[in-house]
Amino acid sequence: MAELFASGRLVDLILFLTAIEAVCLVLYWRSRGRGIAPLDLLPNLFAGAFLLLALRLALGGASWELTCGSLAAAGISHIFDLVRRWRR
């Protein structure tokens, strides 16, 4: 299990499952008109996916610029999600 985490393969699996989740939820929304609207769902999923990507990049020895770029993208997605949900 330690090797699965250290190699980043576990993060790859979680990213893959997150992508499948996003596709399934968007398709469900489009076909049934029920569930979570994509504009309400995707910024949250993107924020999490970018955090996972930053972890994957760090575990894989990528440059700090790529890792920081992924963290910045996660922050932007999170802010976008907060702005959309904020109630006055």
C-alpha positions, 0 to 999 in steps of 0.5 A: 500500500505504501508503494501504491501511494508513494508512486502516485498510482493511488492518486491516479486512480482517485483522479480517474474515479473523480472524472467518471463521477463528473461525467456520470453526474453531468449526464444524469443532469442532462438526461433527467433534469435532476441532481446537481446542476453542472455549474454548481457541481464542476467548480467543486470537483475541479478544486478537488481534482487540482489538489489531487493533481498537485499531490500527484505532481509533487509525488512524481517529482515534477517542477515546483512551478507545475505543482504551484500552478495546480494549487493556484488552479485549485484556489481559483476553482474554490473561489469561483465555487464560493462566489457562486454559492455565497448568500447575502 
